[in-house]
Amino acid sequence: MSLHEETVLVLKAYEAQPELRDLYLEHLAAHPDGVYKPCSAGHVTASALVVDPVRERVLLTLHKKLGVWLQMGGHCEPGDATPEEAALREAREESGIEQGLTLLPGGPVRLDRHPIPAPCNWHLDVQYAALAPAGAEEGISNESLDLRWFPYAEVAAVADTSVVRLLEDTLARLGR
């Protein structure tokens, strides 16, 4: 099955945010290339909030191009079989945590659609949460200006609403 088909299946199974989910599905129905960066009408991206639930903190990256603190994430690539794989690959690449990162079960935590500069119009982000292994040591990538662990309570002071909502929904899924 293609990444496009897998993404459609993941979204059809996602029950939260029905209006936004349906917008993603409409986009993919209209754009067979809608999971990849060249699709100028917008494209699916995949991200993961890296969480250390033992220490009650999250790892955020100071995005090189945008200059804001975000979860790990980016564009889907031809080798990605599923949006989960893309999110986990991005989390590993951008966090430097190569071993032991695992996605929180239950599929996507949230969806977030946000405008981006031309030539594309939109990122349709499928957001997951990744659990960091005990003693995980991060390593900054060339896509970041900085990489830092933040206690849950500090995230709202440094990150945008999308990241805050992702953290809230992740914590709810963790039963906190």
N, C-alpha and C positions, 0 to 999 in steps of 0.2 A: 504494500500500500504506500502511496506517496505521502510526503509531509503535508501536502494540501488536504488529502483525504483524512489523515490522522488528526489534523487540527480541527476539521469539521466534526469528527466524532467526539473529540475532547470537548468542543464547545457545545455540542448537542447534549452532552451529559452534564454540563455545568448548569446548575439550577438557579444560582444567585444572579443578580443583575440581568433579568430577562430582556429588558429593552436594549442594553448594550450588547449582550450576547447575540441577540437577533440582528443587530447592526453589523456585527462581525460576520455572522453567517451570510447576510445579504452581500457584504463586500466579497467574501470568498466565492459565492455563487456567481458573481459578476466578473471576478478576476481570477482566472486559473493560476496566475502568477502572484497572487495576493499574499503569499507567505514570504516573498523575497524582496530585497531592497530595490531592485529595478522597477517594481510596480509603482509608477508615479502617482496613482490614485490613493496610495497608502499601502502599508504592508504590516503583516503580523511581526511582532517582536516577542521575545521571551525573556523573562527576568526572574530572579530569585532573591528574596531577602534572606541573607545569611544570619541565622539566629543561634545564639549560645544561651539556651534556656537555663542552664545551671547558673551562669553568672548574670542572667537577665540583661543581656545586651545584644545589639545587632551590629553587623559590620557594614559600613557604608563607604562608598567611593566618591571622592570629589571628582566629578566628571570633567575631563580635560577640555572638551569643547563647550560645555554648558556652564561650568563653574559652580555647580550645585551638588549637594550631597544626595546620592541616589542608591538604590539597591543595585546589585550586579545585574547586567542584562545587555541585550543587543539583538542584532539581526540574526535571523535563521540562516543557516548555511546548507548547501546541497547535501552534505553528509549527515545532517540531522534527520532522524527518522520520525521524531515526534516533537511537539513543543516542549515536553518534559525534558527530552534529551538536550534541546537547544538551551533551555534555562539552566540545566545542570552544567553544561559545557561552559556557558558564559560565567556562571558562578565560580567555577574552578579557575578559569582563565583570569578573571578580574580580581579574585580574592587571593590567589596564590595557594589556596588550600587544595592540593591535588588529591589527597587521599581522605576518604571517610565522610565527605559531604553527602548527605542523603536528602532527597526531597521529602517534605512532610506528606504523609499519605492523604488521599482524598482529592487529588487533582488540583486545578488552579485555586488559589486563594482569592484572587480578584482579577478583574479586567480593568484596564485603564487606557482610554483613547485620548491622545494628546496631539496637538498640532506640532509640526516640525517645519523648518525652513524649506523652501523650494530646492530642488525640483519636485520633491515629494510633498504630500500634504499632511499625512497622518501616520502616526505609529499606533497600531492596535496591539497593545501590550497584554500578553497572557502572563499573569504574575503568580509565582509560586513562592514557597518558603523552603529554605534549605537548612537543615540542622547541621551545625558544626560539630565535629568530633571533639571529645575531651582533649584539651591541650593544643587545639588547632593553632598553628602559627600562620598568620597572613603574610602575603608578599605583594607589594604594589606592582601593577602592570603598567605598560606604556600608555594605557588608555586613561590613566588616573593622574591627578595632581597630588592626591593624598588618599590614604586608606586608613580608616580608624574605627575602633569599637566604640559604640555609644550605649550607655545605659538606656533602657526603655524610656525612662522619664525625660531624657534629654533630646529624644528624636524630634519632637515637635518644635524645638527651638532651632534646629539646624536644617531640617528637611521640609520639603513641600507637603501639601495636603495629601497627595497621592501616596507618598511613602508612609505618612502617618496612618492613613486608612489601611494600607497593606499591613502595617505592624499591628493595628487594632484587630483586624480580621485574623491575622496569624495567631495572636495571643488568644483570641476566642477559640480558635481551632485547637490550641494547646490546652484549653480548659482554664485559662487564667483571666 
